[in-house]
């Protein structure tokens, strides 16, 4: 099975371009370290840390409908519901899943799942 780096999405409202065309289906790729670090140098982010979301989404959305390119002007015009959806989608595809083990209590035999996080031990 190949490592998946791109994920399809569908915006709840959709982006309406200057011609009135609605674009709802798109593709987002996994973020790289550069995607998270380089926008911090952008003057717009330094002046307004909230702008980081705009730059991040511009970098990781690789396709949206029939648009030729996704730039900050496009992302700035997203409806708030779509922006919230994309922020959540970004976190969902980029955050690491914590491994789980199914086990049971040796005394009462109650079955349950336990999160196994190796990162907690490093702190």
N, C-alpha and C positions, 0 to 999 in steps of 0.2 A: 504494500500500500504506500503510495507516494505521500510525502509531507505536504499538507495543504497550507498554502500561503494566501489564497484569495477566497473571499466569501461573498456570496450574492446577498443582496438585501432589497427590500421594497419599502420606500418611504410611506408613512401613513397618509400624508397630504400630497406631497410631491412638489417639485420645483417647477415654476412656470417661467420660461425664458422670455426674452424681449418680444418674440413673435407670438406669444400666447400658448406655446406648446408645453404640455405637461410631461415631466420626466419623473418617473417613480422608481424604476428598477436600476440598480447599480451594483458595483463591485467595490469592496474594500479589501486592501491587502493588509497583512500583518505589519505592524510598526517595527521600525528598526531603532537602534539607539540614536542614530542621527536624527530620525524623525522627532524624537523627544528632546534632543539637546540643541540642535541647530536653531530652532525657532526662538530659543531664549536670547539669541543675539539680535533678533529682529527688533527694531526700534518701537514698532507698534506693540509688541509684547512687553517691552520694558516700560512703556508708558501706561499700558493697561494689561495686566496679567490675564484678564479674561479673554484677551484676543488669542491666547495660546490655542484654544480650542479651534478657532477658525483656521489657523495655520496648520495645525495637526491634521484636521480633516482634509484640507486642501492637498496635503502630501500623501495621504493614504487612500483617498477615494480615487480609484483608477478609471472608473467608468460610471456615467450617470445618463441613462437614456441615450439619446442621439447627440449629446454634447461632444464637441471636439476636444474640449479641455475643461478641467475644473480648476478654477482659480479662486482667490479670496473674494472677488466680486460675486461669484456664484454662491459660495458658502454663506456670505453675509446676507443673501436674500432668501435663505431657507426659512420656512415658517418655524416658529419655536418648537412645535410638536416634532418636526422632522429633525431639528438640531438636537433635541433631547433624545430622540430615538437613536441618532447616529452616535452620540456620546456614549449611550448605554451599549450599543452594538460594538463600538471600539473597545470598551472595557471587556465585554464578553469574549471577543475573539483574541484579545491580547493578554488577558490575565491567565496565569497558570492554574490549572485544575489541581486541587489537592487530592492525592491518592486516598482511597477509602478501603478499609478492610472490613469484611463482614465477619463477625465473631459472636460468641455467646459467653454469658457469665458461667464460670465453672460451678457456682453454688446453686443458682436458681435456673440456669439454662435459658435465660431470656436472651433472645437474639437481637443484635443491633449492629449498626455501622459505626466505625471509628475513623475520624480523619487522621491521616498519618502525614504530618508535615515535617520534613527534614530540615526546613529552613528555620523553624522555631528553635532547634537545638543550637544553631550557630549564634544566636543573639546573646 
